[in-house]
Structure formats: structure tokens, C-alpha cells
């Protein structure tokens, strides 16, 4: 199960480590050693050495037990290693330390999402959005969870908001989670519907082509959908049929 943070581990966590190392107050409190250890952990995580990264993060946490970011990053490593119980405990610890930690709530949601507990995932994603409403990936994850539960309207509502906030993040394959139990053809078709409804013909056709490549062929249904009316006369649409 991918989160935006997991997919960008090599970049995101290194930025976090640099910020910690540059914090004068942390160094004044004797936090420089913890910062160096955290940076080592970040490098190990970027290399997907989850066992080594876990050991290093735990060492950093021993020196700075109140650092919510370290607990969140440790949780990500446990999750990538397949230990969801330990990952959940670390995300919860991060939230206990920093109640407004939207990323940790989102990561909790991905654990439930992967296990098919979509109601719980929706609750966690919604909390993440409440705390950080402008994060497009949180909205994308929420939409995937609603789609997995069979609620297309709520999925489209969440995805529309994600697209409005950050079209690039919305489109990236590595950003967010997939709609578990839903074919890629259906997911791409619904992405095409999001872009078509917003008047972005280019992106709508791009995702419609992806849907077609994955097996979508219900063009009769598409041509009854008002959102796609602007595409039907386009020769690129005709080429897909």
C-alpha cells in the first residue's frame, strides 16, 4: 500500500532530517546527535533497508522521545516491512504527541484500507483532511476508499477536490492508494470522468485511453453520460472505439 510519503521517502524524509539538523533549539537541547541518527535512518529508509532504518529511528527516538515526525517515519518503515501492528502503534504515538498530524492520520488510514476496512480508512482519511484540508493526496485516498465501498458519487466528490487542489499530485501513479477491489479500467474511467466534468479534455482523453488499455469498452454507457459529451466529437475518442 503506497502513501504519498512512502512513494517519496527518498526525498521527503531527507528534507525532514535536514530541517531537524538545522534547528538551533534542538542542538541547544543536545538534539544534534538525534538529528544525525535520524538522518542516517532516513538514508537507510531511502535504500529500503527497513530493518536498519527501524533500528536507527528507534535510537533517534530514544534521544528525542517527543518527536512526532520520528514516530511517523518509524511507522512507515514498519508498514513497508509488513508489520502493521507496530506501524499502527507508531502512528498513534505520533498523533498522541501532535494532535494535528494529518500525515499520521492518513498513514493510519492506509493500514485499514489495505486490510479492506474501508469504513475505518474513510474515518482516518477524513480526519487527515480536517487537519490538513489542502493536501490533494488525502482527498485522493478518501476517494479510493469510497469507491472501494461502492459509493461512486462520494469518490468523485473527493477526487474532484483533490484535482482542484493539486492536479499533478492527483495524477501521479505513486501518489496515494488504489481503490482496493476495483479494476484499473474502472478507476481510470472515473478519473477521466473527473477531468471531463471539469472541462479538461486532454486529461480526460488520456485517462480514457488508459481505461481502454485496461479493458474498458462500455462506450454506449459513456455516451449517455453528460460529463463526456464534449469528448464524443473528438477524433481521438473515435480512435478508441
Secondary structure, DSSP 8 states (H G I E B T S, - for coil): ---HHHHTHHHHHHHHHHHHHT-HHHHHTT-HHHHHHHHHHHHHHHTT-HHHHHHHHHHHHHH-TT-HHHHHHHHHHHHHHT-HHHHHHHHHHHHHH-TT-HHHHHHHHHHHHHTT-HHHHHHHHHHHHHH-TT-HHHHHHHHHHHHHTT-HHHHHHHHHHHHHH-HHHHH-TTSS---TTS-HHHHHHHHHHHHHHTT-HHHHHHHHHHHHHTT---HHHHTT-GGGTTTTTSHHHHHH-
